[in-house]
Amino acid sequence: MGSNSRFKKAVRQMSYMKCLLIGASGAGKSFSALELASGFSKQLEKLDGKKHRIAYINTESNRGELYADSFDYDILDLKPPFEPESFESAMDDAESEGYDILIIDGLSAEWSGKGGCLEIHANIKGKDSYMNWRSVSPRHESFMDKILDSRLHIFATVRGKDAYERNEDKGRVTYEKVAYGYDQRKNLEYLFFTSFMIDLKTHKAEAVKDNT
């Protein structure tokens, strides 16, 4: 590298964890996010001797407090409209109030929930649906960028799209609920360092992407 080079020596630095949990309703996303965040907090404490508090952004009615007797976290119940800016504001609050770890449960509300991106797009006047995304996509992308750039360790959940799989055994037909994709904009999992798919039946997780 010359004196005028724009390149510099690469040095491994501490990064902020960004983890996504994907699963159908009932797979255990919320509990798993709390398990991971709590374990992560304990590991950080071993490294620096400091307490690392967990903040929890809840969009799932009162379900965010179901595990309050098992985990130590502070909760913010986010109410509709679930605009991208509402999530960004909550993230700002978590960071400014000194939290180190943030759970966002879940990202589906920002996309398909009441007042989310799909509803914002549907309410725009104009016949050209594709062009109407010009005023919605930047707001969604700003939220995604905020997650990636945040100085918080983030564990986020997203609902799998429920589908039913037909099984037949010796003439007996059953239908099993399975997760088919997820309820958010496509390629979401690639934005995170680690993305897990949680199986509905076994509650076991499989890493569908892992950069750790």
KOLDRENTI-551142 format. One record per residue (C-alpha): residue in one letter; chain; y, x negated, z; residue number from 1. Coordinates in Angstrom, 3 decimals, padded with zeros to 6 digits. Last residue first. Layout:
BEGIN
@aa->A&ch->A&y->Y&x->X&z->Z&i->NUM
...
# end
This chain:
BEGIN
@aa->T&ch->A&y->-015.852&x->020.124&z->013.091&i->212
@aa->N&ch->A&y->-015.423&x->021.341&z->009.517&i->211
@aa->D&ch->A&y->-017.908&x->024.207&z->009.808&i->210
@aa->K&ch->A&y->-018.316&x->027.155&z->007.453&i->209
@aa->V&ch->A&y->-020.932&x->029.936&z->007.437&i->208
@aa->A&ch->A&y->-021.972&x->028.939&z->010.955&i->207
@aa->E&ch->A&y->-024.724&x->031.315&z->012.061&i->206
@aa->A&ch->A&y->-024.373&x->033.301&z->015.254&i->205
@aa->K&ch->A&y->-027.061&x->035.090&z->017.244&i->204
@aa->H&ch->A&y->-026.414&x->038.640&z->018.420&i->203
@aa->T&ch->A&y->-030.073&x->039.392&z->017.546&i->202
@aa->K&ch->A&y->-029.572&x->042.798&z->015.897&i->201
@aa->L&ch->A&y->-025.948&x->042.632&z->014.733&i->200
@aa->D&ch->A&y->-026.081&x->039.016&z->013.542&i->199
@aa->I&ch->A&y->-022.877&x->037.118&z->014.169&i->198
@aa->M&ch->A&y->-021.356&x->035.256&z->011.213&i->197
@aa->F&ch->A&y->-019.434&x->032.222&z->012.444&i->196
@aa->S&ch->A&y->-016.451&x->030.484&z->010.857&i->195
@aa->T&ch->A&y->-015.300&x->026.994&z->011.846&i->194
@aa->F&ch->A&y->-012.191&x->025.112&z->010.784&i->193
@aa->F&ch->A&y->-010.592&x->028.342&z->009.580&i->192
@aa->L&ch->A&y->-008.895&x->029.133&z->006.259&i->191
@aa->Y&ch->A&y->-012.223&x->029.300&z->004.424&i->190
@aa->E&ch->A&y->-013.308&x->032.368&z->006.398&i->189
@aa->L&ch->A&y->-010.443&x->034.453&z->004.995&i->188
@aa->N&ch->A&y->-011.677&x->034.057&z->001.428&i->187
@aa->K&ch->A&y->-011.106&x->037.761&z->000.720&i->186
@aa->R&ch->A&y->-008.459&x->039.797&z->002.536&i->185
@aa->Q&ch->A&y->-009.781&x->041.527&z->005.617&i->184
@aa->D&ch->A&y->-012.565&x->043.913&z->006.630&i->183
@aa->Y&ch->A&y->-015.617&x->041.714&z->006.266&i->182
@aa->G&ch->A&y->-018.531&x->041.060&z->003.919&i->181
@aa->Y&ch->A&y->-021.523&x->043.334&z->004.372&i->180
@aa->A&ch->A&y->-022.576&x->043.530&z->007.992&i->179
@aa->V&ch->A&y->-025.882&x->045.334&z->008.485&i->178
@aa->K&ch->A&y->-026.922&x->048.737&z->009.805&i->177
@aa->E&ch->A&y->-030.643&x->049.349&z->009.328&i->176
@aa->Y&ch->A&y->-032.110&x->052.381&z->007.586&i->175
@aa->T&ch->A&y->-035.760&x->053.320&z->008.020&i->174
@aa->V&ch->A&y->-038.402&x->054.595&z->005.611&i->173
@aa->R&ch->A&y->-042.040&x->054.932&z->006.665&i->172
@aa->G&ch->A&y->-044.438&x->054.809&z->003.717&i->171
@aa->K&ch->A&y->-046.290&x->051.772&z->005.001&i->170
@aa->D&ch->A&y->-043.013&x->049.940&z->005.643&i->169
@aa->E&ch->A&y->-039.822&x->050.870&z->003.804&i->168
@aa->N&ch->A&y->-036.399&x->049.431&z->004.576&i->167
@aa->R&ch->A&y->-033.033&x->050.733&z->003.319&i->166
@aa->E&ch->A&y->-030.002&x->048.647&z->004.293&i->165
@aa->Y&ch->A&y->-026.945&x->050.393&z->005.676&i->164
@aa->A&ch->A&y->-023.463&x->048.941&z->005.360&i->163
@aa->D&ch->A&y->-020.783&x->048.103&z->007.900&i->162
@aa->K&ch->A&y->-017.912&x->045.964&z->006.679&i->161
@aa->G&ch->A&y->-017.780&x->043.122&z->009.173&i->160
@aa->R&ch->A&y->-014.924&x->043.291&z->011.601&i->159
@aa->V&ch->A&y->-012.803&x->040.180&z->012.106&i->158
@aa->T&ch->A&y->-012.456&x->038.079&z->015.230&i->157
@aa->A&ch->A&y->-010.111&x->035.217&z->016.034&i->156
@aa->F&ch->A&y->-010.475&x->032.181&z->018.302&i->155
@aa->I&ch->A&y->-007.273&x->030.128&z->018.245&i->154
@aa->H&ch->A&y->-006.459&x->026.810&z->019.905&i->153
@aa->L&ch->A&y->-002.684&x->026.957&z->020.018&i->152
@aa->R&ch->A&y->-000.087&x->024.702&z->018.407&i->151
@aa->S&ch->A&y->000.069&x->027.168&z->015.531&i->150
@aa->D&ch->A&y->000.068&x->025.843&z->011.959&i->149
@aa->L&ch->A&y->-003.160&x->027.532&z->010.851&i->148
@aa->I&ch->A&y->-002.444&x->030.823&z->012.621&i->147
@aa->K&ch->A&y->001.157&x->030.813&z->011.409&i->146
@aa->D&ch->A&y->-000.003&x->030.196&z->007.852&i->145
@aa->M&ch->A&y->-002.189&x->033.315&z->008.055&i->144
@aa->F&ch->A&y->000.767&x->035.359&z->009.312&i->143
@aa->S&ch->A&y->003.046&x->034.055&z->006.547&i->142
@aa->E&ch->A&y->000.313&x->034.835&z->004.026&i->141
@aa->H&ch->A&y->000.290&x->038.482&z->005.128&i->140
@aa->R&ch->A&y->004.066&x->038.768&z->004.815&i->139
@aa->P&ch->A&y->004.051&x->036.965&z->001.457&i->138
@aa->S&ch->A&y->001.322&x->039.349&z->000.194&i->137
@aa->V&ch->A&y->003.263&x->042.531&z->000.980&i->136
@aa->S&ch->A&y->006.428&x->042.324&z->-001.144&i->135
@aa->R&ch->A&y->004.722&x->041.008&z->-004.261&i->134
@aa->W&ch->A&y->001.779&x->043.367&z->-003.665&i->133
@aa->N&ch->A&y->003.742&x->046.116&z->-005.385&i->132
@aa->M&ch->A&y->003.303&x->044.241&z->-008.659&i->131
@aa->Y&ch->A&y->-000.423&x->044.919&z->-008.614&i->130
@aa->S&ch->A&y->-000.009&x->048.582&z->-007.729&i->129
@aa->D&ch->A&y->002.371&x->049.212&z->-010.616&i->128
@aa->K&ch->A&y->003.347&x->052.861&z->-010.226&i->127
@aa->G&ch->A&y->006.178&x->052.408&z->-007.787&i->126
@aa->K&ch->A&y->007.041&x->053.476&z->-004.276&i->125
@aa->I&ch->A&y->005.580&x->051.320&z->-001.540&i->124
@aa->N&ch->A&y->003.639&x->053.360&z->001.008&i->123
@aa->A&ch->A&y->000.200&x->052.205&z->-000.178&i->122
@aa->H&ch->A&y->001.227&x->048.559&z->000.191&i->121
@aa->I&ch->A&y->002.322&x->049.023&z->003.806&i->120
@aa->E&ch->A&y->-000.903&x->050.927&z->004.457&i->119
@aa->L&ch->A&y->-003.019&x->048.093&z->003.047&i->118
@aa->C&ch->A&y->-000.991&x->045.485&z->004.944&i->117
@aa->G&ch->A&y->-001.265&x->047.092&z->008.376&i->116
@aa->G&ch->A&y->000.678&x->050.096&z->009.693&i->115
@aa->K&ch->A&y->-002.483&x->051.683&z->011.053&i->114
@aa->G&ch->A&y->-005.282&x->049.156&z->010.558&i->113
@aa->S&ch->A&y->-006.520&x->047.785&z->007.246&i->112
@aa->W&ch->A&y->-005.120&x->044.243&z->007.091&i->111
@aa->E&ch->A&y->-003.443&x->043.480&z->010.417&i->110
@aa->A&ch->A&y->-006.065&x->045.595&z->012.209&i->109
@aa->S&ch->A&y->-008.881&x->043.557&z->010.647&i->108
@aa->L&ch->A&y->-007.609&x->040.398&z->012.357&i->107
@aa->G&ch->A&y->-009.036&x->041.303&z->015.739&i->106
@aa->D&ch->A&y->-009.229&x->040.511&z->018.527&i->105
@aa->I&ch->A&y->-006.946&x->037.485&z->018.416&i->104
@aa->I&ch->A&y->-007.989&x->035.065&z->021.178&i->103
@aa->L&ch->A&y->-005.475&x->032.383&z->022.106&i->102
@aa->I&ch->A&y->-005.908&x->029.080&z->023.927&i->101
@aa->D&ch->A&y->-003.179&x->026.828&z->025.330&i->100
@aa->Y&ch->A&y->-000.924&x->029.373&z->027.004&i->99
@aa->G&ch->A&y->002.501&x->028.149&z->028.052&i->98
@aa->E&ch->A&y->004.631&x->031.268&z->027.881&i->97
@aa->S&ch->A&y->006.321&x->030.072&z->024.669&i->96
@aa->E&ch->A&y->002.955&x->029.766&z->022.919&i->95
@aa->A&ch->A&y->001.690&x->033.186&z->023.918&i->94
@aa->D&ch->A&y->005.040&x->034.816&z->023.125&i->93
@aa->D&ch->A&y->005.150&x->033.225&z->019.675&i->92
@aa->M&ch->A&y->001.622&x->034.502&z->019.017&i->91
@aa->A&ch->A&y->002.699&x->038.016&z->019.998&i->90
@aa->S&ch->A&y->005.649&x->037.783&z->017.579&i->89
@aa->E&ch->A&y->003.356&x->036.629&z->014.777&i->88
@aa->F&ch->A&y->000.969&x->039.505&z->015.448&i->87
@aa->S&ch->A&y->003.785&x->042.041&z->015.251&i->86
@aa->E&ch->A&y->005.112&x->040.311&z->012.114&i->85
@aa->P&ch->A&y->001.853&x->040.962&z->010.272&i->84
@aa->E&ch->A&y->002.356&x->044.707&z->010.835&i->83
@aa->F&ch->A&y->-000.127&x->046.516&z->013.056&i->82
@aa->P&ch->A&y->001.995&x->049.622&z->013.543&i->81
@aa->P&ch->A&y->000.400&x->050.210&z->015.923&i->80
@aa->K&ch->A&y->-000.111&x->048.841&z->019.454&i->79
@aa->L&ch->A&y->-000.933&x->045.332&z->020.655&i->78
@aa->D&ch->A&y->-002.472&x->045.253&z->024.116&i->77
@aa->L&ch->A&y->-001.591&x->041.834&z->025.533&i->76
@aa->I&ch->A&y->-004.218&x->040.330&z->027.786&i->75
@aa->D&ch->A&y->-004.434&x->037.470&z->030.258&i->74
@aa->Y&ch->A&y->-007.743&x->035.649&z->030.654&i->73
@aa->D&ch->A&y->-010.364&x->034.648&z->033.248&i->72
@aa->F&ch->A&y->-013.831&x->035.831&z->032.224&i->71
@aa->S&ch->A&y->-016.664&x->037.887&z->033.690&i->70
@aa->D&ch->A&y->-014.838&x->040.657&z->035.572&i->69
@aa->A&ch->A&y->-012.333&x->041.077&z->032.729&i->68
@aa->Y&ch->A&y->-015.149&x->041.703&z->030.261&i->67
@aa->L&ch->A&y->-014.313&x->045.286&z->029.345&i->66
@aa->E&ch->A&y->-010.602&x->044.476&z->029.321&i->65
@aa->G&ch->A&y->-010.196&x->044.144&z->025.564&i->64
@aa->R&ch->A&y->-011.972&x->047.452&z->025.024&i->63
@aa->N&ch->A&y->-008.869&x->049.410&z->025.994&i->62
@aa->S&ch->A&y->-007.801&x->050.205&z->022.412&i->61
@aa->E&ch->A&y->-009.202&x->047.548&z->020.053&i->60
@aa->T&ch->A&y->-006.062&x->045.673&z->019.012&i->59
@aa->N&ch->A&y->-006.145&x->043.086&z->021.814&i->58
@aa->I&ch->A&y->-004.254&x->039.793&z->021.795&i->57
@aa->Y&ch->A&y->-005.900&x->037.631&z->024.468&i->56
@aa->A&ch->A&y->-004.258&x->034.642&z->026.161&i->55
@aa->I&ch->A&y->-006.375&x->031.901&z->027.739&i->54
@aa->R&ch->A&y->-005.001&x->029.326&z->030.151&i->53
@aa->H&ch->A&y->-005.884&x->025.633&z->030.044&i->52
@aa->K&ch->A&y->-006.021&x->024.062&z->033.494&i->51
@aa->K&ch->A&y->-005.424&x->020.327&z->033.433&i->50
@aa->G&ch->A&y->-007.725&x->017.377&z->034.152&i->49
@aa->D&ch->A&y->-007.213&x->015.893&z->030.688&i->48
@aa->L&ch->A&y->-010.660&x->015.627&z->029.141&i->47
@aa->K&ch->A&y->-012.675&x->017.694&z->031.608&i->46
@aa->E&ch->A&y->-010.007&x->020.402&z->031.435&i->45
@aa->L&ch->A&y->-010.364&x->020.502&z->027.655&i->44
@aa->Q&ch->A&y->-014.100&x->021.066&z->028.052&i->43
@aa->K&ch->A&y->-013.510&x->023.911&z->030.497&i->42
@aa->S&ch->A&y->-011.051&x->025.616&z->028.138&i->41
@aa->F&ch->A&y->-013.494&x->025.331&z->025.232&i->40
@aa->G&ch->A&y->-016.165&x->027.009&z->027.313&i->39
@aa->S&ch->A&y->-013.773&x->029.848&z->028.123&i->38
@aa->A&ch->A&y->-012.677&x->030.202&z->024.495&i->37
@aa->L&ch->A&y->-016.270&x->030.224&z->023.264&i->36
@aa->E&ch->A&y->-017.468&x->032.788&z->025.785&i->35
@aa->L&ch->A&y->-014.371&x->034.942&z->025.281&i->34
@aa->A&ch->A&y->-014.827&x->034.901&z->021.500&i->33
@aa->S&ch->A&y->-018.514&x->035.704&z->021.944&i->32
@aa->F&ch->A&y->-017.726&x->038.703&z->024.144&i->31
@aa->S&ch->A&y->-015.246&x->040.026&z->021.583&i->30
@aa->K&ch->A&y->-017.535&x->039.432&z->018.596&i->29
@aa->G&ch->A&y->-020.676&x->040.945&z->020.088&i->28
@aa->A&ch->A&y->-022.494&x->042.462&z->017.110&i->27
@aa->G&ch->A&y->-021.536&x->046.002&z->018.125&i->26
@aa->S&ch->A&y->-019.323&x->046.686&z->015.112&i->25
@aa->A&ch->A&y->-020.398&x->044.335&z->012.353&i->24
@aa->G&ch->A&y->-019.664&x->040.646&z->012.659&i->23
@aa->I&ch->A&y->-017.353&x->037.782&z->011.780&i->22
@aa->L&ch->A&y->-016.049&x->035.272&z->014.338&i->21
@aa->L&ch->A&y->-013.330&x->032.870&z->013.165&i->20
@aa->C&ch->A&y->-012.382&x->029.568&z->014.814&i->19
@aa->K&ch->A&y->-009.151&x->027.583&z->014.551&i->18
@aa->M&ch->A&y->-009.225&x->024.609&z->016.921&i->17
@aa->Y&ch->A&y->-005.991&x->022.657&z->017.225&i->16
@aa->S&ch->A&y->-006.286&x->019.132&z->015.924&i->15
@aa->M&ch->A&y->-006.202&x->015.835&z->017.764&i->14
@aa->Q&ch->A&y->-005.619&x->012.950&z->015.386&i->13
@aa->R&ch->A&y->-007.776&x->010.695&z->013.233&i->12
@aa->V&ch->A&y->-005.558&x->008.059&z->011.616&i->11
@aa->A&ch->A&y->-005.107&x->007.671&z->007.857&i->10
@aa->K&ch->A&y->-002.982&x->004.656&z->006.919&i->9
@aa->K&ch->A&y->000.122&x->005.705&z->005.028&i->8
@aa->F&ch->A&y->000.933&x->006.689&z->001.440&i->7
@aa->R&ch->A&y->004.474&x->007.147&z->000.090&i->6
@aa->S&ch->A&y->004.431&x->003.560&z->-001.095&i->5
@aa->N&ch->A&y->007.701&x->001.645&z->-001.266&i->4
@aa->S&ch->A&y->006.553&x->-001.244&z->000.928&i->3
@aa->G&ch->A&y->003.325&x->-001.457&z->-001.054&i->2
@aa->M&ch->A&y->000.000&x->000.000&z->000.000&i->1
# end
